[in-house]
Amino acid sequence: MRTLLRSTAAFRRYAEDAQNTAAPHTVLILFPDGELLRTLLKECAKAFFGAEEGTRVSRLIDGETYSDCLIYPRKGEKLSVDAASAIIDESLLRPVEGEKKLIVIDGFQTASQLVQNKLLKVLEEPPAGVWFLLGATAEHAVLPTVLSRAVKMAEPPFSEKAVLEALRRGHVRTSGLEEAAAASGGIYSVAETLISDGGEEYRLAEDLLLLENPEELCRKLGERKECKTLLSALGLVIRDAMLLCCGQAQYCVRRSENVQKISQKYHMATLLDSVELLAACEREIQFNANAGQAFLSFALRMREEEKRWQKLS
């Protein structure tokens, strides 16, 4: 996984700038994989300090205990007003071991406008010897005033090939790697989750498309905190069902009996329409809609589309 992160253009650019002592004082890295964002930022921090893998500084940065590399907020938390105050106070203190200090802020997209505005001045004019490295999964959640003061390094999702190669390095003799890479949408952490669940997400996706009465299943889905992997699994199941419909079975990676049934249950036109229906379902969940209701709405719309196409055919 470290190899994958170090292959990103954002890491290579930041490492090159750091090596040439030309790192901008405030950098914003946009990276779509929120689970790995913090790890990517720490890899960049190692490059900033010239810390080779396995050295003391490298280990301290990994453990988030290096005195000249401060990482906010605590893992799993959002950046609070108190944390923003602490960042401002820390920026006024001299480095402990060297001549430069790096303040890393993970998950900046979750920071409120109040917090972002509080940090605005120090991000625009950091004290001498202080650099800022911000990480966010989405640009739209970062205030324009912050964007205008930071050098932005945007990293797209990984290619399916890159995810598969990384999975093969980290999961030797594990089945389902091709399915996970294809379903991941270039998000490595999604691929790993799909591997770890033993295929349950794909089975749930297939049930959602096949059950005549999906209400009970959707009620259970409504209890979930995280739906990204199920959405990814649905996308792959629909894609492979479409490939079967148009006689391109050789390109399928999910070759289950249920995918075959889905390709026979739905018209090709319905499956094509389902791509937009699935995107709408994902948007509803992102905007805090009940996941169970969003999935039920998706399943019912699929069935309505199928009835419409049956009447037209």
Summary of the structure (lengths in Angstrom):
residues: 313
radius of gyration: 22.7
end to end distance: 48.7
largest distance: 74.2
contacts: 981
relative contact order: 0.09
helix: 60%
strand: 8%
